[in-house]
Amino acid sequence: MNNGLFSLKGLCKNYKNTPILKNIDLDIFEGEFLTLLGPSGCGKTTIIRLLAGFENPDSGEILLKNKNINNLPPEQRAVNTVFQSYALFPHMNIFDNVAFGLKMKKIPKEQIKIEVENALSMVKLSQHIYKKPNELSGGQQQRVAIARAVVNKPLILLLDESLSALDYKLRKEMQIELKMLQRKLGITFLFVTHDQEEALSMSDRIVVMNKGNIEQIGTPKEIYEDPKNLFVAQFIGEANCFETKVIEQKDEAITLKYNEKVFNLKSKKRFNKTCTILIRPEDFRVEKNLEDVKSNNYFIGELENIIYKGTTIDLLVKLEDGKEVIASEFYNEDSDALGYKVGSKLFLYWVDGWEVLLNNE
């Protein structure tokens, strides 16, 4: 079991009488890569600022190894932050930027040299040690900011939207590098993003936030495959949602009605009068003939558009009731042979058990 590092208990924060954080409870463990994920304004950055000591909570506690640090100044918290802008000193070379924190601590020059060189070697920037920040690319500047943070050996590294300024290809590369660096260092990383794909690919655990509340905490697999509510389901990845009426629920069997179509499914969850069936686009199976459908649970629709995405294609299908849904398939040479044509009739079904049943919201 992981050892607890930080605990947020009943944390509340208001700005100008507007609640930003509402009674937040969160445990952060040693050595984990934890991501705060949610739309803009949900309170992610506020948590970062409270942990760093830049602001104080209106109520609740911030505990570091069970010790209240609400009033502890930032420089005494063993916390370092990498901001979206990187905040490098433009007039200093890379060595001096990374060494800045150590110099402030009055570390001996010989030790500073060793620590800085080790940190820059770790982020693969040894050959740029005497360049200025404006001579480096965005990805290199970000690695300098990380080196400057980790050289101080913080208990936790806070990264606030620190990949958002990079182009797509570099962002992908930095996701891999960041995760590998975190494993190598063994430092706890708390990463803030609104990018769902980024959160899924990098995190040990994800905290999904909305309007100052935590909606769900779990592993990427748990968040994606077993969302606790519709907000989480629709924020993490694409989702086809069907609001249904509950006809009957007995033991683990549940009968649902969508328009005039009846579905017989299984669920351990109990529902009252309504329920939403959620099906991910990649979980739909597409057939052109009814006799090829391998389930009693299926939809009939007309192909409206084919969206090419390189390794996959998205089929935009309008169902008989006018609802538009998306089904995804891997794209290869055989895909062309399937002969999908806009306007053709398609049958969409899924493997029983691949659906997620949630309360209507």
N, C-alpha and C positions, 0 to 999 in steps of 0.2 A: 504494500500500500504506500502511496506517495505521502510524504510528510507535508503538513500544512505550512504555508509561508505567510500569506496574507489572508485575513478574513474581513469581509465587509458585512456589518450587521446593522440592519435597519437603517441603511444610509439614505438620507433625504437631502436634496439640494433644490433651492428655488432661485430664480433670477427675476427680479422685479415682480414678485408675487406669482410668477409662473412656475409650476412644479417641473423640474427637469429630471430629477431622480426621485422615485417613489418607493421608499422602503426596500432598498436593494440588499439582498443577502447573497453573498458570493464567497466561495473559498477558492484560493489560488494556491496550487501545490508547487513544491520545489521541482525544478527541472522540466516543467511542462511547457508546451507551446499552446497558450490559451488565446482564443480570438474573440473579440467583441464584434458582433455583426449586427447591422441594422441600418435602417434608412437615416438620412440626415436629420439631426435634431432629436434623436432617440435617447441621447445621454451618454454615448460611448466616450467621447472626448472628455466629458465632465468627470467620468470615473478615472480616466488617466490623470487629469489635473488634481483630483483629490488624492490619489495615490502618491503622486509626485510631491504633494505639499504646496502646490501653487495656489490652491484654494482650500477652504475649510468647509466641512459639511454643516448643514443647519441642524441636523440631528443624526444620531446613529454613531457607530464606532468603526474606525479603521484599526485593525489589530495586526501587528507584525510579530509572528511567533507568540501569540496570545498577549502581547503587550500593546496597550492603547497608544497610538502615535498621532492622534488627532492634532495635537499642538506641537508636534516635532517639526522643526524647520526643514526645508528641502535638503539642505546640505548634510543633514545627519540621518537621512533615511536609507542610504545605500541603494538609491533608485536613480536610474539614468533614462533619459527620454531622447528618442530620435524623432524629430518633427518632420512634417511633410516637406518643409522648405530646406531641411538639413541643417540650417543655421550655422554654417561654417564661417569662420572669420576670413573675409576675402583678402586681407592684407598679410595673412600668415601663410607660410607654406604648409604642406601636408604634415610634416613632422611636428611643427609647432601647434597645429590644430589638434592633433591627437595627444600631444604632450600637455596641453593646457591644464586639464584637470589635475594631473600629477604635479605640475609646478605649483598650483594653488595649494596643494597639500604639503608642499615643501619636501617632496621626495628627492633624494640625492640624484645629481645629474647622471651619474653612471647607471643607476637603476632605471631612471627615466628612459635613457637611450635603449636599454635592453627591452623594457616593457613596450615601448613604442614600436621598435623594430619587430618584435614578436607579433604585436597586434596587426601591423600592416602586412606582415607575411601571411597571417591567417586569412586576411581578406584579399590577398593576392595583389598588393599594391606597393611592394617593396621598391620597384623600379621607379615609382613616381614620388618618392619621399620628399624631394625638394621642389616639387611643382606647386603652383598656386591653384586654388580650387577652380578658377575659371579656365584652367588648362585641361581639366578633366571632363569626362562625359557625365551625364546624369547618374548613370549606374555606378560609376567610380566615386562620385561625390557621396552617393548614399553609403557606399562601403566605408568611406572615410568617416562619415558620421557614426557608423556602427562601431568602427575601430576606436574612435574617440570615446564612445560610451563604454565598450567592454573593457578597455584598458584600465578603467577604474574599478573593475571587478564588482559590479553591482549585484545585489541579490536578485533584482528583477530589471529587465530591459523593457521599457515602454515604447512601442512603435505606433505613432499616430498617423495613419494613412500614408505611411512612408514610401509606398510604391506607386501612389496614384499619379505622380508627375512623370512617370516613365512611359515610354512607348510600349506597345503590346508585347513585342518579342523580348525586349529587355526585362519587362515586368515578369514574364514567364521564367526567364533565366534567374532573376533575383529571387523568385519564390523558392526555387530549388536550392540556391546558395544560402538563403536565410535559414531554411530548415536544416540543412547540413551543418551550418555554423552553430545553430542552437544546440544540435546534438553533440557537436564537438566540445562546445564550451560547458554544457550542462547547466547553463543559466536559464532561469525562468523568463520566457518571452511573453509579454502581453501585447497582442497585436490588434489594432483597430482598423476595420475596413467596412465598406458597404458592398464590397464585391463578393458575391456568394461563391464563385468558382475559386477565388483566392483562399477564402476561409476553408472550403472543403479540401483543398489540395495541401494545405500547410499545417493544419491544426491537429493537436491531440484532442482538445475539446473546444466546442463552440458555444458561446453564450449569445443567443438570439434576443435582441432587444427591440422594444417598440414603445414609443411615447413614455419613456422613463421607467418602464417595467421590464423585467426579464420574462420572456415568453417560454424559453426552454433552454436547458443546458444538457449537452451530450456530445458524444463522439460524432464526427462527420457522418458516419454510417447511420447512427441513431437519428440524427437530425433530418437526414434526407429520406430514409426509409420508414421512419416511424415518427412523423411530426405530431406534436401534441395538439395543434389546432390549425385552422385554415390560414392564419397569418403566416405561421412558420412554413407550412406546406407551399404556399404561393410565393413566399420570399426566397425560399431555397429551391432554385431550379424552376423549370416550367411544369405546370400542372393542369390537367384537364379535370374540372370539377362539375359534378352533377348533383343538384339538390333533389332529394327523393323523399317520399313518404314511407314511413315504416308501416307495413301491412301486418307483419307478425314477427315476433322474436321469441324463440323458445330454445333454452339451453344456449348452444353456440350457433344455432341456425337463425338467420335473419332474412326476411323477405321484404324487398324494397320495390317501390314503384316509381318509375321516372316517366312522366307523361302517361302513355298507355302501355309501356313496356315494364315487365316484372323481372326482377333479378333475385336469384336465390344464392345467398352468400353465407359466409361464416364470420362470426365476430365474438370475441370474449367481452367486448365493451357493450354496455347497455345504452340504448337510445330510447327517447320518448316517442315523439310523433314524427320527427324528421331526422334526416341523416344526409351527409354529403359523401358521395363516392369520389375518391381522388385517384386518378390514373396518370402516371408519368408518360410522356410521349414515347419514350423508348420501351415501355411495357405493352403498348398496343401491338397486336399482330394484324397485318393487313392482307386481305384476300379479295380476289375479284369475283369469286363464285361462292355461293352460300354452302355448297357441299364440302368446301375446303375448310370451313370454320370449325374449329375443334372445341367449341364451348357453347353452352346455351346462353351465355351472357355476351351479347354483341350489339353493336350499333350499325345502322345502315346510313350511308351518306354519299355525297358527290364530291369528287376531287376538284378543289377550287384553284390550288396553286402548288407548285413543286419548288421548294427552296433548297438550292444546292449549297452545302456547307463544307465541301471538301471530303472529309471522311464519312459524313452522313448526309442524308437528304431529309428534309422535313416535308411531310405531306399535310397541307391544310385542307381539311375536309369539312364540308357543311352537312350536318345531320338533317334528318327529315323534318325536325322541328325548327330548323334555322340556326341552331347553335353551331359555332365553329370550334373544331378541335384540331390538335396537332398530333400526328404520329411520326416517329423518327425511325429511320432504317439506316443501316450501314450502307455506304455507297461503294460499289465495286463494279467490275465489268458486267457481272450478272444483273446488276440493278437495271441497266439499260434494257436488258432482255425482258424484264418484267413488263415493260410496255405501259407504264402509267401514263394516262392521258387526261389532261384537264377536261372535266365534264363527265368522266366515267364514273360508274357506280362502284362503291367499295364497301366491304364489310370489315368492321374493326372489332376485334375481340381481344381478350387478355387471359392469361393463365390464372385460374382460380387461386386466390390468395395473394396475388400481386397488387390488388387494389388496397387502398387505405380508406377506412371509414372514420369520419369525423363528425362532430356536432356542427350543425349549421350555425353561421354567425351573421 
